[in-house]
Amino acid sequence: MTKIIVTPIDNSAPGSYRERRRLLRAFVAVTKPADVVSGAQLADLLEAREQLDNLIIARAKTDDGTPLAEALEEISADDFIALYTAIMSGETVPNQSASE
């Protein structure tokens, strides 16, 4: 089974604060409950989702050469949160459902 491996943000690297802030903003926007998002905010939500995907894709790869977009389509919501957490926390962990 394909594993997605992420490269954490190096908190001592130049620009890491900006990158963490962008990732956090996009994550919060995407995980906001649907009843809180108005119709007018839908475009912003979709843009935040695309930005979050791009930020994660920039820091991820697969262990077996499977296209990353394909591997991301197969992960669970819990796996996605684990990927995000790994990027933010500095810990590299493969997604759980892929390792089963």
N, C-alpha and C positions, 0 to 999 in steps of 0.2 A: 504494500500500500504506500502511496506517495506521502511523504512528509514535507511540510512547509517549514523552512528554516528561516528565521529572521535575524537580521543584524541589529542589535540594540543601538539606541542613540548613545554616543559617547558624550556624557555630560560635561567633560572637560574640553570638548572640541569647540572651536569657534562656530557660532551660529546654532549651537545645540539648544539654547534657550528658545530661540525663534522657532526651530523645528518642533520642539516639544509643545510649544504654545499652539502652533498650527494644528498639530495632531490632536491635541486635547480639544480645541474648539470644534474641529470636524467631528470628533467622536461624540461630544456632548450634543451637537446638533443632530446627528444621525440617530442617537439613542433616545431622543426626546419622545415621550409618549405621543401617539398619533392624534389624540384628542386635544393636545396642546398646540399642534401645528394648524394654523389657519390656511385657507386656500391661497392667500397672498404669500405665505411663507413657503409654499411647496417648491417653488423654483430655488429658493435658498437651500432648502433641505436636499434637493437633488444635487445641487452644486457641492454642498458639504459632503454628500455621499461619494461623489466622484473624487473630490479632493482627498478624502480619507482613503479610498481605494488606491489612489495614486501614491500617497505617502507610504502606505503599507507595501505596495508593489515595489517601490524603490528600495525597500529594505528586506525583500524576501526572495527566496529561490526554492526550487524543489530539490529533493535529494536524488531523484532519478531521471531528471531531464524532462519530466512532464511539463507542458506549458503552465505557467503560474496561473493564468486566467482559468484554465480548466481545473486545476487543483483547488482554487478558491471557490469554484462553483460547488464543490463537493463537501466543503467543511460545514460544520454546525455553527450556530450562533455562539455557543460556548467556545468553540475552537477560535472563532474570530476574535472574541474578547481575550482569549489567551495569547493570540498573536499580538494584539494591541498592547496588552500588559507586558509581554516580553520586550517589545520595542521600547516602551516607556521605562521599564524597571531595570533594564540592563541584563536580564537573564534570557538566554536563548533556550527555548523549549519547543519541541515539536508538538503539533496539534494532537490531542488525545485520540480522537476518533480515527485518525490516520494510522496510529500505532497499534490499533487493535487487530 
